């Protein structure tokens, strides 16, 4: 290892408490999402906030996780730390519902630009891998917008964790860019996979049946994506260009299914911008040249996505109305999640030669008492994907292709995806709306 960088590293290593003391009161702080969050630094910020060292901080992330919820999102700190969410999730959903957190709407691919041009970034905190001999550390599982936040921030505090994988691509931060280094040996948090439901199996099988050999995949975590991956085991020469890298993708790669040989962009490489899952996933990513991490402004740019031939995008919906409008982020006016990369990949996939975008949803919610196919979106619901963008919609009852379809044709196709017990009332509502 170059002695210059080793010496600089030693000079910058400090305790989490001393690193947090570098943060000026009144700062706007950005942190990574999910497993990229730095738990030791977060705990130190919360400690100083409780002790009166801070009186006014703004903190933000897209999809915070367990360490954030246990520290800076403590309800007792709400008058000191204002949380601003870029994608409401399990860690900050209660805070948003109770008015302790704000929400900034965004397209995921635009977040780096928002941070460099529209949102002040005084401080960036992030977890990184150990430093290599050239003085570089990797942002590992959270490159996304963090790489931009790290470069525009006035103060950059890095938490070095030997469990953070060293990912290839554009994931690296040099020791010369850091204001302080905090060392913390802490296993990365895992994101568990849910058990498959019968509906997942039906939806996954239907989507996988429409995926040709040689296609490039984008999907996330959850029952439907896992079922899709399960039914792709017999495919050949698949590729990966996805915002999220998941355990099911590891399985497809290790099985030889996702070898990337037919990809038109980054052939023989799996491309992602953030990753979350099991310890197996993190070990797979470490120093693996097959996998490349890039900023979300690149991975999720609709124009870049469209450069992949046969891009297959799979995303979820909360409800879809009979004209094809999709809400994937709110329950009525209550923010439940965010736009994320859905719109990015819906548009990019459709513009990809031979590409297809799928929006998947169970036909019902609340134990079968509520239809997710609705005459009109619930009052106050957010339109995540406009009806003009919708390509395929899938429920456990089948697949509807909406491109080029009239409102009447869409209504008929979507009613067929609803649970049978709701079809008559949906048909009646469609007639009242003059759709049928």
WOKADA-V301131 format. One record per residue. N is the residue number from 0. RES is the residue in one small letter. PHI is phi in radians with two decimals (* if undefined). PSI is psi in whole degrees, -180 to 180 (none if undefined). OMEGA is omega in radians with two decimals (* if undefined). Layout:
# WOKADA-V301131
N,RES,PHI,PSI,OMEGA + N,RES,PHI,PSI,OMEGA
This chain:
# WOKADA-V301131
0,x,*,138,3.13 + 1,x,-1.07,125,-3.10 + 2,x,-1.05,-31,3.14 + 3,x,-1.06,-47,-3.07 + 4,x,-1.30,-35,3.08 + 5,x,-1.10,-41,3.12 + 6,x,-1.16,-41,3.11 + 7,x,-1.13,-39,3.09 + 8,x,-1.04,-47,-3.12 + 9,x,-1.08,-38,3.13 + 10,x,-1.15,-32,-3.04 + 11,x,-1.62,-12,3.11 + 12,x,-1.20,131,3.14 + 13,x,-2.63,176,3.10 + 14,x,-1.34,161,3.10 + 15,x,-1.09,-38,3.13 + 16,x,-1.11,-44,-3.14 + 17,x,-1.21,-34,3.08 + 18,x,-1.14,-43,3.13 + 19,x,-1.12,-27,3.11 + 20,x,-1.20,-16,3.09 + 21,x,-1.33,-11,-3.09 + 22,x,-1.49,117,3.11 + 23,x,-1.19,144,3.03 + 24,x,-1.06,143,-3.10 + 25,x,1.56,3,-3.07 + 26,x,-1.24,153,2.94 + 27,x,-1.78,118,-2.99 + 28,x,-2.00,133,3.07 + 29,x,-2.02,138,3.11 + 30,x,-2.28,162,3.14 + 31,x,-1.24,174,3.10 + 32,x,-1.65,158,3.05 + 33,x,0.74,-116,-2.97 + 34,x,-1.33,-3,3.09 + 35,x,-1.51,-8,-3.10 + 36,x,-1.18,145,-3.10 + 37,x,-1.67,100,-2.99 + 38,x,-1.10,-39,-3.12 + 39,x,-1.16,-42,3.14 + 40,x,-1.19,-41,3.10 + 41,x,-1.05,-43,3.12 + 42,x,-1.11,-38,3.14 + 43,x,-1.20,-39,3.09 + 44,x,-1.10,-45,3.13 + 45,x,-1.10,-39,3.13 + 46,x,-1.09,-46,3.13 + 47,x,-1.18,-34,3.09 + 48,x,-1.14,-41,3.11 + 49,x,-1.17,-32,-3.09 + 50,x,-1.46,-2,3.09 + 51,x,1.63,1,3.13 + 52,x,-1.21,-28,3.06 + 53,x,-1.98,143,3.04 + 54,x,-2.11,-19,-3.07 + 55,x,-2.77,103,3.05 + 56,x,-2.17,149,2.94 + 57,x,-2.04,128,3.13 + 58,x,-2.18,146,-3.12 + 59,x,-2.62,153,3.05 + 60,x,-2.84,163,2.98 + 61,x,-1.76,109,3.11 + 62,x,1.20,69,3.03 + 63,x,-1.17,167,-3.05 + 64,x,-2.28,-153,-2.92 + 65,x,-1.10,-42,-3.10 + 66,x,-1.13,-37,3.12 + 67,x,-1.17,-45,-3.13 + 68,x,-1.06,-36,-3.09 + 69,x,-1.40,-11,-3.04 + 70,x,-2.14,-90,-2.98 + 71,x,-1.25,-15,3.08 + 72,x,-1.62,10,3.05 + 73,x,-1.00,126,-3.13 + 74,x,-0.95,-26,3.14 + 75,x,-1.18,-17,-3.10 + 76,x,-1.74,8,-3.01 + 77,x,-1.09,-25,3.13 + 78,x,-1.49,-9,-3.14 + 79,x,-1.87,-43,-3.10 + 80,x,-1.96,116,3.07 + 81,x,-1.64,119,-3.14 + 82,x,-1.61,132,3.07 + 83,x,-2.13,114,-3.05 + 84,x,-1.57,140,3.02 + 85,x,-1.75,-8,3.06 + 86,x,-2.91,105,-3.07 + 87,x,-1.16,132,3.12 + 88,x,-2.39,-167,-3.08 + 89,x,-1.04,-33,-3.08 + 90,x,-1.31,-33,-3.07 + 91,x,-2.09,10,-3.13 + 92,x,-1.13,-43,3.13 + 93,x,-1.13,-40,3.13 + 94,x,-1.08,-41,3.11 + 95,x,-1.15,-43,-3.12 + 96,x,-1.15,-33,-3.10 + 97,x,-1.57,1,3.14 + 98,x,1.41,11,3.10 + 99,x,-1.49,-7,-3.11 + 100,x,-2.44,147,3.03 + 101,x,-1.71,178,3.12 + 102,x,-2.48,131,3.10 + 103,x,-1.93,110,3.13 + 104,x,-1.08,147,-3.11 + 105,x,-2.92,158,2.81 + 106,x,-1.62,136,-3.03 + 107,x,-0.97,-42,-3.06 + 108,x,-1.16,-17,-3.13 + 109,x,-1.64,-8,-3.07 + 110,x,-1.01,-44,3.09 + 111,x,-0.97,-41,3.12 + 112,x,-1.19,-38,3.08 + 113,x,-1.02,-41,-3.11 + 114,x,-1.28,-27,-3.13 + 115,x,-1.59,-19,-3.06 + 116,x,-2.17,-28,-2.95 + 117,x,-2.10,-28,-3.09 + 118,x,-1.96,126,3.14 + 119,x,-1.18,137,3.10 + 120,x,-2.21,98,3.10 + 121,x,-1.46,-37,-3.05 + 122,x,-2.40,139,2.98 + 123,x,-2.12,134,3.06 + 124,x,-2.14,139,-3.07 + 125,x,-2.80,156,3.02 + 126,x,-1.63,140,-3.14 + 127,x,-2.33,166,3.07 + 128,x,-1.38,169,3.03 + 129,x,-1.02,153,-3.12 + 130,x,-1.31,140,3.08 + 131,x,-1.58,-178,-3.04 + 132,x,-1.17,-15,3.14 + 133,x,-1.69,2,3.11 + 134,x,1.60,11,-3.11 + 135,x,-1.75,141,2.99 + 136,x,-2.09,150,-3.11 + 137,x,-1.79,140,3.02 + 138,x,-1.28,-6,2.93 + 139,x,1.13,-101,-3.00 + 140,x,-1.72,2,-3.10 + 141,x,-2.51,83,3.10 + 142,x,-1.61,-55,2.99 + 143,x,0.34,-108,3.08 + 144,x,-1.70,-10,-3.05 + 145,x,-1.13,-36,-3.14 + 146,x,-1.09,-35,3.08 + 147,x,-1.29,-46,3.14 + 148,x,-1.00,-39,-3.13 + 149,x,-1.11,-33,-3.08 + 150,x,-1.48,-26,-3.11 + 151,x,-1.66,-14,-3.11 + 152,x,-1.23,149,3.06 + 153,x,-1.36,-30,3.12 + 154,x,-2.21,128,3.14 + 155,x,-2.12,113,-3.14 + 156,x,-1.91,119,-3.09 + 157,x,-1.93,133,3.10 + 158,x,-1.80,107,-3.11 + 159,x,-1.41,123,-3.11 + 160,x,-2.24,120,-3.12 + 161,x,-1.10,-13,3.11 + 162,x,-1.49,-12,3.13 + 163,x,-1.30,124,-3.13 + 164,x,-1.17,148,3.03 + 165,x,-1.55,104,-3.10 + 166,x,-1.70,147,3.14 + 167,x,-1.44,176,-3.11 + 168,x,1.71,-141,-3.11 + 169,x,-1.84,57,-3.03 + 170,x,-1.87,2,-2.86 + 171,x,-1.69,144,3.04 + 172,x,-2.15,135,-3.13 + 173,x,-1.61,148,-3.13 + 174,x,-0.98,-31,-3.14 + 175,x,-1.16,-19,-3.13 + 176,x,-1.50,-15,-3.03 + 177,x,-1.47,141,3.00 + 178,x,-1.47,-35,-3.13 + 179,x,-2.75,153,3.09 + 180,x,-2.13,130,3.05 + 181,x,-1.99,128,3.13 + 182,x,-1.65,132,-3.12 + 183,x,-2.64,121,3.14 + 184,x,-1.72,96,-3.01 + 185,x,-2.50,120,3.12 + 186,x,-0.94,139,3.13 + 187,x,-1.12,144,3.11 + 188,x,-1.17,144,-3.13 + 189,x,-1.70,150,3.06 + 190,x,-1.95,105,-3.02 + 191,x,-1.23,151,3.05 + 192,x,-1.55,132,3.10 + 193,x,-1.28,156,3.06 + 194,x,-1.17,143,-3.14 + 195,x,-1.24,137,3.02 + 196,x,-1.70,164,3.08 + 197,x,-1.01,-37,3.13 + 198,x,-1.12,-38,3.10 + 199,x,-1.06,-44,-3.13 + 200,x,-1.05,-45,-3.11 + 201,x,-1.14,-45,-3.12 + 202,x,-1.18,-45,-3.13 + 203,x,-1.05,-42,3.13 + 204,x,-1.14,-40,-3.12 + 205,x,-1.14,-44,-3.13 + 206,x,-1.18,-47,-3.12 + 207,x,-1.02,-33,3.13 + 208,x,-1.18,-15,3.13 + 209,x,-1.82,7,3.13 + 210,x,-1.69,118,3.13 + 211,x,-1.40,157,2.98 + 212,x,-1.00,143,3.13 + 213,x,1.52,-1,-3.13 + 214,x,-1.25,161,3.05 + 215,x,-1.94,136,-2.92 + 216,x,-1.90,144,2.89 + 217,x,-2.34,123,2.96 + 218,x,-2.78,172,-3.10 + 219,x,-1.97,-146,-3.12 + 220,x,-1.87,155,3.14 + 221,x,2.31,176,-3.06 + 222,x,-1.08,-47,-3.11 + 223,x,-1.12,-52,3.12 + 224,x,-1.02,-39,3.13 + 225,x,-1.13,-38,3.12 + 226,x,-1.21,-39,3.08 + 227,x,-1.01,-49,-3.13 + 228,x,-1.06,-39,3.14 + 229,x,-1.06,-41,-3.11 + 230,x,-1.46,-1,3.06 + 231,x,-1.64,1,-3.06 + 232,x,-1.04,-25,-3.13 + 233,x,-1.61,2,-3.13 + 234,x,-1.41,172,-3.13 + 235,x,-2.29,145,2.94 + 236,x,1.00,39,3.07 + 237,x,-1.35,158,3.07 + 238,x,-2.18,170,3.14 + 239,x,-2.30,124,2.96 + 240,x,-2.45,99,-2.92 + 241,x,-2.47,150,3.02 + 242,x,-1.20,-39,-3.10 + 243,x,-1.91,140,3.04 + 244,x,-1.89,131,-2.95 + 245,x,-2.27,170,3.11 + 246,x,-1.06,-37,-3.13 + 247,x,-1.14,-28,3.07 + 248,x,-1.25,-38,3.05 + 249,x,-0.99,-45,-3.13 + 250,x,-1.07,-44,-3.13 + 251,x,-1.14,-36,3.12 + 252,x,-1.23,-47,-3.11 + 253,x,-1.16,-27,3.08 + 254,x,-1.40,-4,-3.13 + 255,x,1.43,6,-3.11 + 256,x,-1.37,-44,-3.10 + 257,x,-1.77,77,-3.12 + 258,x,-1.68,-10,3.05 + 259,x,1.23,13,-3.01 + 260,x,-1.24,-21,3.14 + 261,x,-1.77,5,-3.14 + 262,x,-1.13,140,3.11 + 263,x,-1.60,-16,3.08 + 264,x,-2.22,125,-3.06 + 265,x,0.96,58,3.11 + 266,x,-1.05,146,-3.13 + 267,x,1.06,25,3.05 + 268,x,-2.35,139,2.97 + 269,x,-1.69,127,-3.03 + 270,x,-1.96,136,3.12 + 271,x,-2.64,172,3.07 + 272,x,-2.12,-25,2.98 + 273,x,-2.59,159,-3.10 + 274,x,-2.43,147,3.06 + 275,x,-2.75,141,3.13 + 276,x,2.92,-133,-3.04 + 277,x,-1.62,171,3.04 + 278,x,-1.10,-31,3.07 + 279,x,-1.04,-42,3.12 + 280,x,-1.06,-47,-3.11 + 281,x,-1.11,-39,3.10 + 282,x,-1.15,-38,3.14 + 283,x,-1.08,-39,-3.09 + 284,x,-1.25,-27,-2.98 + 285,x,-1.10,116,3.08 + 286,x,0.96,34,-3.12 + 287,x,-1.70,108,-3.07 + 288,x,-1.21,-12,3.10 + 289,x,-1.26,-24,-3.03 + 290,x,-1.91,132,3.12 + 291,x,-2.15,136,3.09 + 292,x,-1.85,133,-3.12 + 293,x,-2.34,159,3.07 + 294,x,-1.02,151,-3.10 + 295,x,-1.17,-24,3.07 + 296,x,-1.10,-22,3.08 + 297,x,-1.68,-56,-3.05 + 298,x,-1.05,-35,-3.04 + 299,x,-1.80,4,3.05 + 300,x,-1.11,123,3.13 + 301,x,-0.95,-35,3.12 + 302,x,-1.17,-40,3.11 + 303,x,-1.20,-44,3.12 + 304,x,-0.96,-43,-3.08 + 305,x,-1.19,-13,3.11 + 306,x,-1.36,-8,3.04 + 307,x,-1.57,116,3.06 + 308,x,-1.12,139,3.04 + 309,x,1.11,42,3.14 + 310,x,-1.32,123,3.12 + 311,x,-1.88,118,-3.11 + 312,x,-1.96,131,3.13 + 313,x,-2.18,119,3.13 + 314,x,-2.38,167,-3.03 + 315,x,-1.83,159,3.07 + 316,x,-2.32,150,3.03 + 317,x,-1.53,-47,3.05 + 318,x,-2.67,154,3.11 + 319,x,-2.35,132,-3.13 + 320,x,-1.57,173,-2.98 + 321,x,-1.21,-13,3.05 + 322,x,-1.61,-9,3.08 + 323,x,1.88,3,3.09 + 324,x,-1.20,137,-3.09 + 325,x,-2.01,127,2.95 + 326,x,-1.87,121,-3.14 + 327,x,-2.18,11,-3.01 + 328,x,-2.41,-5,3.13 + 329,x,-2.48,158,3.00 + 330,x,-1.98,101,-2.90 + 331,x,1.10,-136,3.13 + 332,x,-1.46,-7,-3.09 + 333,x,-1.36,119,-3.13 + 334,x,-1.16,123,-3.10 + 335,x,-1.88,-33,3.11 + 336,x,-2.60,-124,3.12 + 337,x,-2.86,176,3.11 + 338,x,-1.16,-39,-3.11 + 339,x,0.96,-138,-3.12 + 340,x,-1.74,11,-3.08 + 341,x,-1.01,-53,-3.11 + 342,x,-1.10,-37,3.12 + 343,x,-0.99,-50,-3.04 + 344,x,-1.41,-29,3.06 + 345,x,-1.06,-45,-3.12 + 346,x,-1.30,-43,-3.14 + 347,x,-1.11,-42,-3.12 + 348,x,-1.14,-42,-3.13 + 349,x,-1.13,-34,3.13 + 350,x,-1.47,-7,3.05 + 351,x,-1.31,133,3.09 + 352,x,-0.99,117,-3.12 + 353,x,1.35,9,-3.08 + 354,x,-1.39,160,3.12 + 355,x,-2.52,137,3.00 + 356,x,-1.97,136,-3.13 + 357,x,-2.05,132,2.95 + 358,x,-1.90,119,-3.04 + 359,x,-1.92,142,3.07 + 360,x,-2.72,149,2.97 + 361,x,-1.22,150,-3.08 + 362,x,-1.22,-25,-3.09 + 363,x,-2.34,167,3.04 + 364,x,-2.38,172,3.11 + 365,x,0.95,52,3.07 + 366,x,1.15,27,3.11 + 367,x,1.58,4,-3.08 + 368,x,-1.52,-16,-3.07 + 369,x,-2.25,135,3.08 + 370,x,-1.47,138,3.04 + 371,x,-1.52,-17,2.94 + 372,x,-1.56,119,-2.99 + 373,x,-2.25,155,3.10 + 374,x,-1.03,-50,3.06 + 375,x,-2.36,151,3.11 + 376,x,-1.00,148,3.10 + 377,x,-0.92,143,-3.13 + 378,x,-0.93,127,3.14 + 379,x,1.56,-8,-3.12 + 380,x,-1.13,145,-3.11 + 381,x,-1.54,134,3.03 + 382,x,-1.43,106,-3.14 + 383,x,-1.41,-46,3.12 + 384,x,-2.18,116,-3.13 + 385,x,-1.10,156,-3.10 + 386,x,-1.09,-26,3.13 + 387,x,-1.17,-24,-3.08 + 388,x,-1.61,-17,-3.02 + 389,x,-1.15,133,3.11 + 390,x,-1.86,-77,3.10 + 391,x,-2.00,141,2.99 + 392,x,-2.07,137,-3.06 + 393,x,-2.31,132,2.92 + 394,x,-2.21,-179,3.13 + 395,x,-1.17,-8,-3.13 + 396,x,-1.76,2,3.06 + 397,x,2.48,-166,-3.06 + 398,x,-2.21,136,3.05 + 399,x,-2.11,128,3.07 + 400,x,-1.74,120,-2.99 + 401,x,-1.82,-13,-3.13 + 402,x,-1.08,132,3.12 + 403,x,1.34,4,-3.12 + 404,x,-1.63,144,3.05 + 405,x,-1.26,168,3.11 + 406,x,-1.05,-38,3.12 + 407,x,-1.11,-45,3.14 + 408,x,-1.15,-37,3.11 + 409,x,-1.12,-47,-3.12 + 410,x,-1.01,-46,3.13 + 411,x,-1.08,-43,-3.11 + 412,x,-1.17,-39,-3.11 + 413,x,-1.30,-35,3.06 + 414,x,-1.04,-37,3.13 + 415,x,-1.17,-19,3.09 + 416,x,-1.53,-13,-3.11 + 417,x,-1.32,161,3.04 + 418,x,-1.07,139,-3.09 + 419,x,-0.91,-33,-3.08 + 420,x,-1.25,-13,3.13 + 421,x,-1.83,-4,-3.00 + 422,x,-1.19,-38,-3.14 + 423,x,-1.12,-44,-3.12 + 424,x,-1.24,-31,3.06 + 425,x,-1.19,-39,3.09 + 426,x,-1.11,-43,3.11 + 427,x,-1.10,-43,3.13 + 428,x,-1.13,-39,3.12 + 429,x,-1.08,-37,3.10 + 430,x,-1.18,-41,3.11 + 431,x,-1.10,-33,3.11 + 432,x,-1.45,0,-3.09 + 433,x,1.12,26,3.05 + 434,x,-1.42,-29,-3.13 + 435,x,-2.13,none,*
